[in-house]
Amino acid sequence: MTVRFRRPLALAAVATLLAASPQDPAAPAHDRFVLEAGEHDLVRVIAASARFLGRNYLLSPAELPSPEPKVTLQRRLDLDEEGCEAVVSQLAYANGLVAVPLDRERGLWEFVSLRGAKAGEAMARALVLPPDEVRRMRAVRVFVTTRVDLANAPAGMVAQSLRPFLAGVSHATTIGAGSDRTLLLSGMAEDVARALELVAALDQAPGVPRVPPDRFVALEERVAALEKAIELLRK
């Protein structure tokens, strides 16, 4: 789908749903989302991405910065679904907007201003995801919350160790520990994914190098064979 925008979109048209079904005849369904080089109206880009992703995006004029935001691309972008979600979220974030889920299963989202009255709702409505899903979505500008189960380090110690690293990150924080071995992280997906890497490093058993699972299995097999040989020698 090639998106070319030449006429401005009246703000009054933005107050309700920005997108219909991906089968909208005005925007046929394709497997690529293409943004040509040049200047684009951000609102139209968001609307086009909603059609491509099969979502409905709400965006009130009150959430938009003034003047009406535009984005300028120096080169053409040819994106799949994951790339579309990531790039459009980044373009919106650069203009102070972030998408928050209203009903994720039904594809209903709302873009809110991080500088507006609804900014507090963005974190409150963070997606609750497992760590692997957070890592997959690290390029998407969206708030997430994830639970980390620790194997070795106490949750309180890990949370305290993370604070200096997160101090300069405005959208990542430890929000509590469910138990001595459970840590909750919340913030932008990119920041939380980076925090997960730090948690993994902090949670290693002291003095014990991390062994890849396949090497660990091979080591177990060799130990078992050695024990069997020693047993035969004893007989």
Residue pairs with C-beta under 8 A, 6 or more apart in sequence:
1 27
1 28
1 29
1 30
1 32
1 33
1 34
1 48
1 52
2 34
2 36
3 33
3 34
3 35
3 36
3 40
3 44
3 45
3 48
4 36
5 40
5 41
5 44
5 45
8 41
8 68
9 41
9 43
9 44
9 47
11 61
11 64
11 68
12 61
14 43
14 59
14 60
14 61
14 64
15 60
15 61
16 58
17 56
17 57
17 58
18 43
18 46
18 47
18 50
18 56
18 57
18 58
18 59
19 47
19 50
19 51
19 55
19 56
19 57
20 51
20 56
21 51
21 54
22 29
22 51
22 52
22 53
22 54
23 29
24 51
27 48
27 51
27 52
29 52
30 52
31 80
32 78
32 79
32 80
33 48
33 49
33 52
33 77
33 78
33 79
33 80
33 81
33 83
33 84
34 76
34 77
34 78
34 79
35 45
35 73
35 76
35 77
35 79
35 87
36 73
36 76
37 73
37 74
37 75
37 76
38 72
38 73
39 70
39 71
39 72
40 70
40 71
40 72
40 73
41 68
41 69
41 70
42 68
42 69
42 70
42 71
42 91
42 92
42 95
42 97
43 59
43 64
43 68
43 69
45 71
45 88
45 91
46 57
46 59
46 88
46 92
46 111
47 57
49 57
49 84
49 85
49 88
50 56
50 57
52 81
52 84
53 81
53 84
53 85
53 107
54 107
55 107
55 108
55 109
56 107
56 108
56 109
57 99
57 109
57 110
57 111
58 102
58 108
58 109
58 110
58 111
59 97
59 110
59 111
62 116
62 117
63 97
63 111
63 112
63 113
63 116
63 118
64 97
64 113
65 95
65 96
65 113
65 115
69 95
69 97
71 91
71 94
71 95
77 83
77 87
79 87
85 140
86 139
86 140
86 141
89 98
89 99
89 140
89 141
89 142
90 139
90 141
92 98
92 99
92 111
92 141
93 114
93 141
96 113
96 114
96 115
97 111
97 112
97 113
97 114
98 111
98 112
98 114
98 122
98 141
98 142
98 143
99 109
99 110
99 111
99 141
99 142
100 109
100 110
100 111
100 112
100 121
100 122
100 125
100 126
100 142
100 143
101 108
101 109
101 125
101 127
102 108
102 109
102 110
102 125
104 127
112 118
112 119
112 121
112 122
113 119
114 122
122 143
123 143
123 186
123 187
125 143
126 143
126 144
126 145
126 186
126 187
127 142
127 143
127 144
127 145
128 144
128 145
128 146
129 137
129 144
129 145
129 146
130 146
130 147
131 146
131 147
131 148
131 196
133 146
134 144
134 146
134 189
134 192
134 193
134 196
135 193
135 196
137 144
137 189
137 193
138 189
138 190
138 193
138 194
139 189
139 190
140 189
141 188
141 189
141 190
142 188
142 189
143 171
143 186
143 187
143 188
143 189
144 186
144 187
144 188
144 189
144 192
145 175
145 184
145 185
145 186
145 192
146 184
146 185
146 186
146 192
146 196
147 178
147 182
147 183
147 184
148 182
148 183
148 184
148 185
148 196
148 199
149 181
149 182
150 158
150 181
150 182
150 183
150 199
150 203
151 181
151 203
151 205
152 203
152 204
152 205
152 206
153 202
153 203
154 180
154 181
155 177
155 178
155 179
155 180
155 181
155 182
155 183
156 177
156 180
157 202
158 183
158 199
158 202
158 203
159 174
159 177
159 183
161 198
161 202
162 174
162 195
162 198
162 199
162 202
163 174
165 195
165 198
166 172
166 173
166 174
166 187
166 191
166 195
169 187
169 191
171 187
171 188
171 191
172 185
172 186
172 187
172 188
172 191
172 192
172 194
172 195
173 185
173 186
173 187
174 183
174 184
174 185
174 186
174 195
175 184
175 185
175 186
176 184
177 183
177 184
178 184
183 199
185 192
185 195
185 196
185 199
186 192
187 195
204 210
211 219
